[in-house]
Amino acid sequence: MITFVTGTDTDIGKTIVTAALAVCAGESVAVVKPAQTGVAPDEPGDLAEVGRLSGVTALHEGVRLPEPLGPTTAARRAGIALPSVEEYAASIDDLARTYDTVLVEGAGGLLVGLDADGNNLADLAEHLTSPFRFVVVTRAGLGTLNHTGLTVEALRTRELPVGGLVIGSWPAEPDLAERCNLDDLPATSGVPLIGRIPAGVGTWPQDHFRSTAPSWFT
C-alpha cells in the first residue's frame, strides 16, 4: 500500500507524522520525498529526520532545491529540470512492488506544484497503478476545520481515497478550540481522526520515539 502524507499547510508536522507511520508500518517500508526544498546539497533534509526518528533506511529523495519555495517555483528559479508527475509515479510504483508499505511525503499542502507544469501530489496519485490512500495532517486549533475541509474536498472531487486525519502537533494543555476539534474535525470533514502526535516528539531519541509512536494512532 502507498500512503501519501499531505497537509493542510506547510510546517504542520508531516515529517514527524511520516516517521511515526513508518514505525507503525513494520519491517518492509520505504519513504519517498519527491521534492525537497530549502536545503543545501550537504544539509540534512526531511528524510534524514524520518530516518533519525524511525530507524528506516530505505529513504528515497527525488529532487533537491536550494530555496524554501514550492518545488515548481524553486526549480524554475534555480534552472533545474524537474521530473514529471508521471515519472515520479513510475518510481513509486516500482518501490511498491518491493516494499509492503511506501510512504510519500508531499511538499507543503496538497495542491503545491511538483513538476514544471505545476502538477501536484493529487495529480501524481492519479498516475499510480498500485493501491494508495491519503493521510491528511492538520493543525489542532482555530482555523483547522476550514483548512481540513478544503483539503478533503479537493481529494474527494478527484475521487482519491482519504484514509484519515492526523493532528500533527497536539499540545500538552489543549485549549477549548483544540479540545472541541477532536470531535469537530471528523464530524465536519467526514474523515476519521486516526492520530494525534504530541508536540515536541521530534526532539526525542529514536528508541523512545519508536516505542511510543504506535500509541499515537487509533
Protein Blocks (a to p, Z undefined) as FASTA:
>chain_A
ZZddddfbehiopmmmmmmmmmmnommdcdddfbaghiafkbccfklmmmmmnopabdcd
fbdcfbdcdfklmmmmnopacddfklmmmmmmmmmmmpmbdcdddehjfklcfbfnopaf
klmmmmpcbdcdddddddfbehklmmmmmmmmmmmmnopacfbdcdfbdcfbdcfklmmm
mmmmmmmnopacfbdcdehklmpcfklmmmmmmmmpZZ
